[in-house]
Amino acid sequence: MSSYTRRTKDELAKRVAQDIHDGAYVNLGIGQPTLVANHIPAGREVILHSENGILGMGPAPAAGHEDYDLINAGKQPVTLLAGGAFFHHADSFGMMRGGHLDICVLGAFQVSATGDLANWSTGEPGSIPAVGGAMDLAIGAKQTWVMMDLLTKQGASKVVAQCSYPLTGIACVKRIYSDLATLECTPQGLRLIDAVEGLTLDELQRLVGLPIAAPAAPAA
């Protein structure tokens, strides 16, 4: 058994942030993805979008400086960078559906090896479905990334061969950023990008229960 330490939520957010390119227009989904805003590398311009009608969000406000008239889609207070704007909900969804976002970062209940996404309902009786703008984002953004814990509280993998929960989108997820590893979803299945120190590829495959290709060789 290998010895490894899971990424904390902030470490995971920092890992996602480092892959967002300069000048990108990015939507951060409700929950863990909102933490990415606090870890954008210094000197890198990333224009953050919220589906309730904001473009140009900054990091979370300092304690005591919250403005509850300026909130993201998860009703959390946010800041607005110089040049930022807020506008009608319909215009915001027009950005999402029109292919104007480079990346969206969403949470998920399940992701299939080929990139199918299930993140709005478990389908269980009494559960509250919360689709929000997830379907529009998953299909409208140029790249959809998922940020989540790799395993459920019961130890089952959230990365599966085929989703058993209601789907949000088909073959839309390009990358999975988790507390144990970063994975690429391809038509041929999963490929490892990186894993936490001490976690071997064999151990990761055992946890996920699916074959995972080794990282691609760096370009010559």
N, C-alpha and C positions, 0 to 999 in steps of 0.2 A: 504494500500500500504506500503510495507516494505521500509526501507531506507538503501541503500548500495552504495558502491563506487567501480567502475570498477578497475580492475588491470591495471596499466600502462603497456606499452610494455616491459619495463625492469622488472617490477614485474612479469609479465607473463613469461618472459625468465628465471628469477630466479626460478620460480615455476617448470618449465620444468626441469631445470638443477638439482634440488634437487632430482629428481627421477631417474637420470641416474646413474647406478651402477658403482663402481670402476672397471677399466679395460675394460670398454665397448668401442667398435668400433662404432662410430656414424656418420651419415651423416646429416648435417643441410641444409635444403632446402633454396632456394632463398627467400628473404624477411625477415619477422619477425624471422623465425627460426635462422638466422645467429646471432642474439643477444644472443642466448644461450651460445655461446663460451665465452662471457664476464662474465658469472655467474657460471662457474664450481666451486664447493666448493673447498676451499684450501685443499691440501693434497689428493685430489681424482684424480686419473689418468684416463682421458678420451681421447681416441685417435680419433681425428676428421678427417673425410674423406670428400673430395670434388670430384665430378664426373669428373671434368676437369683434375684430376690426382694429388691429394695431399693427403698425410696421415701424420697426426701429426701437424695440424694447431693449433695455439694459438689464443689468443684474438686479437681484432682489433688493429692495430698499433696506437701509439700516433700521434697526429697531427704533421705534418712535417717529420715524419719518414716512410711514405708510400713508398712501392716499387711496382710500377705498372707492374713489371715483375713477381710478386708473388701475384696472385689474385685467388679468389674463383670462383665458377661457375656463380655467379652473377656479375662478374667483379669488385668486391670490393677488395681492398688491404687487405691482411691478414699477419699474422706472422707465422713463422715456429718454433716449439719447438725443443729442442735438440733431435736428433734421427729422426726428421721428414724427409720426402722424397717427391719428385715429380717425375712423370713417365708418360708413354704414356696413352692417353685416353682409348685405348682398354683394357689395364691392369686394369684401374680403373673400367670400366664397368664389367670386369670379376669378380672383387671383389663383385660388387653389385649383379650380376646375380648368383654368386656362393654361396650365403648365408653366406658371410663372415662378414656382418654388423649386429651388435646386434640390433641397433635402427636406424630408420630414422625419422626425424622430418620435416614434410611438411606443407605448407600452403594449404588452400582449399577454393573452392567456396561453396561446399556442402559436407556433410557427412551424410549418412543414419544411422538410429538407430542401424542397424546391421553391420555397418562398411564399407559400400560401399563408395568409394572416387571419387569425381569429382573435379579436380584441374588444368586442363590444358586448358579448353575452356568453355565459356558460351554458345557456339553455336549460338551466335547472329551474324547477317550479319555484315561484316566489322570488327569483332573482330579478333585479332591476336592469333591463338592457340600457346601455348608455352609448349609443353609436356616435352621437355628436357629429363632428366633421370627419371622423376617421375614414369613412369610405371615400370621400372626396379627396382627402389628403393622400391616402394610400395609392390611389390611381392617378391623381393629378400631379404629384411631385415627380421630379425627374429621378430621384432616388428615395426609397423608403428604407429607413433603418429602424430596427427594433432595439429597445433598451429594457432589459428585464433580468430577474434572477433566472439562472439556468434551470433550477429545480423548484418544484412546488414544496410547500411545507411538509408534505408527505414523502418527499424524496423522488418524485416522478419527474422525468424530463419534460420541460415545456417545449422542447424541440422534438418533433415527432415525424414519423413517416407520412402520416396523413392526419389532418386536424379532425377532431371529433366534435369541436364546438362550431357554432354558426360562423361562416366565413365573412370576413370584411372585404378581402380582395384575394385574387388568385395570382400566384407567381409575381407578387409585387415587392416582396422584401428582398433587398440586395445584401444586407448585412445584419447580423445579430450581435449586439454588444451585451455581454452578460457579466455576472460577478466572477465567473471562472474562465471564460474564453471569449474571443471575438471570432465569429464564424461568417463565412460567405455562403450565401444560398445560390446555387447554380442549377440549370436544368438537369445536370448529372448528379446533384446532391450537394452535400456539405463539403466545404473546404476550410481548413484552419487558417486563420490569419495570425492569431497569437493566443497564448494561454498564460495564466498566472504562473509565477515561478514555482517549480516543483511539481506541476501537474503534467504528466506525460500524455502523449496522444492516445496510448492504449487505455489509460485510466479515463480520459475524457470520453472515448468511445464507449467504455463500459457504462459510464454515467448516463450518456445520451441514449445508448442502445441502438446506434446507427453507425454505419461506416462514415469516417471523416477523412478526406484526402489531406495529405501533408501540405504545408504552406507552399505556395508557388515559389519557384526559384527566382531570386532577384534578377532583373534584366542586366545583361552584360554591358 
